[in-house]
Every structure is written in C-alpha cells, then in structure tokens.
Amino acid sequence: MSQLVVIAEFETTSETFQPFLDVCRYDAERSVQDEEGCLDFVVLTPTTEPNVIVLYEVYTGEKAFEAHCQAPHFAIFSQALEKLSIKTRHVRQHSHQS
C-alpha cells in the first residue's frame, strides 16, 4: 500500500493570515502527535505569495486521512476556514511512489 500525500493551498488576507497560520500549526502539531497514521504534516508559506498557506501532509493511506478528517483538531481547522472566510485554492491527493 502506498502512502497518501495531501497538498492543500489556501488564500488568506493580511488580516486573517496569522490567525489561520496559528490554526494550521495547531492542526499539524496535533495530527503528528495524536494520529498514528499521520507520518508528516508541514505548514509552508510561499516566499512570493505573502497571504498563502500550503499544507503538506503524509498519511499511511486513505483510511488514515479519513481518520484525520474526523479528529477534533480537524474540526477546529474546518471551523477556522469558515469563520475567517479562507479561500481554498487547491486540495490534491497524491500516491507516494518510491
């Protein structure tokens, strides 16, 4: 079974960038610490786009990602998306082939 890599890109405003970044960092920390199936979770900010946040997540597979989507910290993340009116640019799932 191949690992599942999720790359999600979000657009904020200058006012919502820091609050959303804080929520993303919390989600990343809890995901790695609390979820056996989350192998890596990195929060990135592109150097050329100051109001963009990219999440790079690696899971043992689809079931692990589904479990992530049911976790309490993911609910907080989802609520922040709505509350802060964050625009989802892309969410892509990839199979890790090595």
C-alpha positions in Angstrom: 0.0 0.0 0.0 1.4 3.4 -0.9 1.4 6.4 1.3 -1.1 9.2 0.7 0.3 12.7 0.3 -2.2 15.7 0.5 -1.1 19.1 -0.6 -3.6 21.8 0.3 -3.3 25.5 -0.6 -5.3 28.3 1.0 -5.5 32.0 0.4 -5.9 34.4 3.3 -5.9 38.2 3.7 -3.4 40.2 5.6 -5.8 40.3 8.5 -6.6 36.6 8.5 -3.1 35.3 7.7 -1.7 35.0 11.3 -4.9 33.6 12.9 -5.2 31.0 10.2 -1.5 30.2 10.3 -1.8 29.6 14.1 -4.7 27.2 13.5 -2.7 25.3 10.7 0.2 24.9 13.1 -2.0 23.6 15.8 -3.6 21.1 13.3 -0.2 20.0 12.1 1.1 19.5 15.7 -1.9 17.6 16.9 -2.0 15.5 13.7 1.5 14.2 14.1 1.2 13.7 17.8 -2.3 12.2 18.0 -2.7 10.3 14.8 -0.8 7.1 14.3 -1.5 7.3 10.5 -0.1 10.8 10.1 3.6 10.5 9.2 4.3 14.1 8.4 2.5 17.5 8.4 4.3 20.6 7.3 2.9 24.1 7.1 4.5 26.2 4.3 4.3 29.8 3.3 5.4 30.7 -0.2 8.0 33.4 -0.3 6.4 35.1 -3.3 2.8 35.0 -2.1 2.5 36.6 1.4 -1.1 35.6 2.0 -0.9 32.0 1.0 -0.5 28.9 3.3 0.3 25.5 1.9 -0.2 22.3 3.9 1.9 19.2 3.0 0.6 16.1 4.7 1.7 12.5 4.6 -0.5 9.6 5.7 -0.1 5.8 5.8 -3.1 5.6 3.4 -6.6 6.7 2.6 -8.0 5.3 5.9 -5.5 7.4 7.9 -6.6 10.5 6.1 -10.2 9.7 6.7 -9.4 9.4 10.4 -7.7 12.7 10.3 -10.8 14.3 8.9 -12.7 13.1 11.9 -10.2 14.3 14.5 -11.2 17.1 16.9 -8.3 19.3 15.8 -9.5 19.0 12.2 -12.9 20.3 13.3 -11.2 23.3 14.7 -9.4 23.8 11.4 -12.6 23.5 9.4 -14.3 26.0 11.7 -11.5 28.4 11.2 -11.8 28.1 7.4 -15.4 29.2 7.6 -15.1 31.8 10.4 -12.1 33.5 8.7 -13.5 33.2 5.2 -10.4 31.4 3.9 -10.4 30.6 0.2 -9.4 27.0 -0.6 -7.3 27.2 -3.8 -6.4 23.5 -4.3 -6.5 20.3 -2.4 -4.7 17.5 -4.2 -4.1 13.9 -3.2 -1.1 12.0 -4.5 0.2 8.5 -4.1 3.7 8.3 -2.9 5.7 6.1 -5.3 9.1 5.0 -4.0 
